[in-house]
Structures are given as C-alpha cells and as structure tokens.
Amino acid sequence: MASRVINFSAGPAKLPTEVLERAQKEMLNYNGLGISVMELSHRSADFTKIITTAESDLRQLLNIPDNYKVIFKQGGGTGQFSAIPLNLMNFKPGGTADYLVTGTWSAKAAIEAEKYGKINKVVPKVSKYTNPSTWNLNPEASYVYYCSNETIHGIEYQYIPETNGVPLVCDMSSNMLSRPFDVSKYGVIFAGAQKNVGCAGVTLVIIREDLIGHAMDTTPVIFDYKIQVGNNSVYNTAPTYNIYILGLVLQWLKDNGGAEKMEELSAVKSKAVYDIIDNSNGFYYSPLDKSCRSRMNVTFRIGCQEGDEALEKLFLSEAEKRGLISLKGHRAIGGIRASLYNALSVEECMALVTFMQDFLEKHQ
Ligand code: PLP
C-alpha cells in the first residue's frame, strides 16, 4: 500500500487514521455478524445501536440540552439550504428571514431561501464582522441565518451573533466540533459531515423542539424535520455506512479530549501557519482582518496581493513532492488554502509550516 500523504483538503477531508483502520478491520465482518455495516438493515437492532450511540456521543460532546432533537440526514449542506426555509420561514407571520452573507456558502443559502420567503441580506464588510451593532436585523424575522466558517474564503466567526430572541440558524459544516459552544443559543445547527465529523453523505441537524412542526405544506417529506425527528432519522433508508463512520469519528473525538482539546489544537495549528504568513514581509499574503481569520481554512496568496500564479503553481508542486497535498485554493478565489481540521495533527501541520518557511527562503 502507498504510504499516506498529508491531506489538507477542504472536504471531503482527512479522517483520523484510527477511524479508517477500525473501519477497515470491521469492513467484512461487523461485530461478529459476518456482514459489513453496508449490508445491515437500517431497522436492525445492530444499526439502531450504531445510530443511538452516535447521537448520545454527540449529545455528550456538545452538551446538547434535552429540548433539542438530533437528526442524521442525506442531502448535504445544500439540502439544508432548502430545508431551513421550508421548515422555519413560517415560524412567524410575514415569512421573512435575515441572512448574514459573509462568503459563498451563506450567499448560496440566501439565494435558495429566496424561493420560499422574503430575505433580508445583511452583508457586513469583513472589518465589520466584529461589530454586530452595525447590522440591520429585523426583530420580526422568523430566523437569522449565518455560516460560522466560510470554507472558501477562510472566514470564521469567533463569537455567536446576538439576535435578541429571533431563532439563530447556523451552518457549521466546516468548523463543527472544533471548539465547544453553547447549543442553547441556537434554533438550528447543521453540518455536512465530510470535513470535521466524518465522510460525505450524512448531515447532522440539531433542532430546538419548538421550531419543529412549522413546515410549509409543500415541504418534501425528506426535508420535514417533524417527520424525520418522529422517525429517529430512519423514515426512509438512512445513509447507514456514513452514520457508522460519523459514529467512529465521534468516538475518536471523545477519546482525544473532545471539542475542548480540538479548540486548543486548532489554535496551535492555525497560529503556526498565520505566523509564517504575517512574518513573511508580504511574500505570503492574507487579505483578511485578523479577527475573522479561520482556524480551519487558512487562505493566502503568494508573491503579491493578487497572487503570482506561477509561484503558486510551483508552491503546490513542491509541496506535493513533500507529500503535502490538496493545498490549492478554491477555483472561485484561487491562491492557496490549507485546511486544518480536527484530524490533522499538530505534527502534520508543522510539516506544512516547515515547507512554507523553506519555500519563503528560496523564493523571496
Ligand atoms: N456549507 C459549507 C460551509 C460548506 O463548506 C459546504 C461545502 O463545502 C456546504 C455548505 C455545502 O455542502 P454540500 O456539498 O454537502 O452540499
């Protein structure tokens, strides 16, 4: 088998090696059953144990209050861009919602929501993210929506926005379980699993009970929170294998210090990369205000503010020779993006830092 390289992909992303090894060990014969989890009925006692353990581990890791329900669904983050307005737009008369648009993913969510109600797009400038008093929020809105980590631009909120009682909805797809947070501040939280909590194909949704049961009549059954909660995520065939992998990742998180430890490690990892950028005399360039730089996705240009594309290409190919892969920025903004999710160890991150230092010395 080829040795494993260090994967900085933004997603689907690196998984903990222990999780992959365990899945490999159990692939053909899960728990002595003589079959794979992939071959197990979603209504069997063994799968029920997998999904209930995953839920209770998640509840423990995030300290989820009892008045919140958890579902595991297909459809990805994009599915939730539709599910959120379908379930919540009519929570209050008037059918309006505030969307904080701070990057590609919140912008896409807002465009989708416009099909179902009146959307107020709040577009704070990067430098204003830290000053919510300048945002124009509607107290009559059914909900306020934001994305806590914009994976493409590398922008992360370092606090929970205050909405004065209006239910807060958050897309945590790319920073879920990377730090502890107070679930009770939220109405709905969702996260596609393929970055910090598992593999593509399953999306976690955490919903406050009083927000369930307000879906529009036209809501597809697959997106109706009431139906999914009422059937413990197995109204239809659940993404069983993905839920199993997610369960293994949650177990790994519990074994490795939980969200508190992930926060500590993500601070160490992201600081090391940002320090190189900030001390490079502009050779590495980050356009973002320090207060909203992401700990998960570090984006930067090389050579100059706009990026010297030839130098960036060289950076990527030399990095690959050292076994550091998937560092290319998203096609929408170019440049470099290093994703430092939970499964990436400090040592692996330091291999990037060393490479960045060597590249700087050679090409500055
Ligand atoms: N939200 C965020 C923050 C993302 O990073 C992504 C995908 O990368 C999505 C939503 C869309 O998720 P999906 O591709 O699972 O629909």
Boltz pocket constraint, residues with backbone or C-beta under 6 A from the ligand:
constraints:
  - pocket:
      binder: B
      contacts: [[A, 10], [A, 11], [A, 75], [A, 76], [A, 77], [A, 78], [A, 79], [A, 105], [A, 147], [A, 149], [A, 150], [A, 151], [A, 152], [A, 171], [A, 172], [A, 173], [A, 174], [A, 192]]
      max_distance: 6.0
